[in-house]
Amino acid sequence: MSTDLMFVLAVAVITWGGVFFYLLRLERLARNLEQQVGDDLTPRPASRHGKGESEDQQ
């Protein structure tokens, strides 16, 4: 293989590797955000706090 072809292949592998890791990071961020939003939308039972008050009222 010529040096130019090796350089092009190396740049392509580095670029696609970076894209792959960025997408993995983005997916993990989206999963964490989805979990936080889901937790915020889940109704909290009154008996959880002992006095029947929610966290917002304390």
C-alpha positions as CSV (number, residue, x, y, z in Angstrom):
1,M,0.0,0.0,0.0
2,S,1.1,3.5,-0.7
3,T,1.8,6.0,2.1
4,D,-1.0,8.2,0.9
5,L,-3.5,5.3,1.1
6,M,-2.3,4.4,4.6
7,F,-2.7,8.0,5.7
8,V,-6.3,8.2,4.3
9,L,-7.2,4.9,6.0
10,A,-5.8,6.1,9.3
11,V,-7.7,9.4,9.1
12,A,-10.9,7.5,8.2
13,V,-10.5,5.1,11.1
14,I,-9.7,7.9,13.6
15,T,-12.7,9.9,12.3
16,W,-15.2,7.1,12.5
17,G,-13.9,6.0,15.8
18,G,-14.5,9.5,17.2
19,V,-18.0,9.5,15.7
20,F,-18.7,6.1,17.3
21,F,-17.6,7.2,20.8
22,Y,-19.5,10.5,20.5
23,L,-22.7,8.6,19.6
24,L,-22.1,6.2,22.6
25,R,-21.7,9.2,24.8
26,L,-24.8,10.9,23.4
27,E,-26.8,7.7,23.9
28,R,-25.7,7.5,27.5
29,L,-26.6,11.2,28.1
30,A,-30.0,10.6,26.5
31,R,-30.7,7.6,28.7
32,N,-29.8,9.5,31.8
33,L,-32.0,12.4,30.8
34,E,-34.9,10.1,30.0
35,Q,-34.5,8.5,33.5
36,Q,-34.4,11.9,35.2
37,V,-37.5,13.1,33.3
38,G,-39.2,9.9,34.1
39,D,-38.4,10.2,37.8
40,D,-39.7,13.8,37.8
41,L,-43.0,12.7,36.2
42,T,-43.5,9.8,38.5
43,P,-46.1,10.7,41.2
44,R,-44.7,10.4,44.7
45,P,-46.9,8.6,47.3
46,A,-47.8,10.6,50.4
47,S,-46.8,7.8,52.8
48,R,-43.2,8.0,51.6
49,H,-42.5,11.1,53.7
50,G,-44.3,9.8,56.8
51,K,-46.4,13.0,57.4
52,G,-48.3,12.9,54.2
53,E,-46.5,15.9,52.8
54,S,-44.6,16.0,49.5
55,E,-41.0,17.2,49.2
56,D,-42.2,20.5,47.7
57,Q,-44.4,21.3,50.8
58,Q,-41.7,20.7,53.4
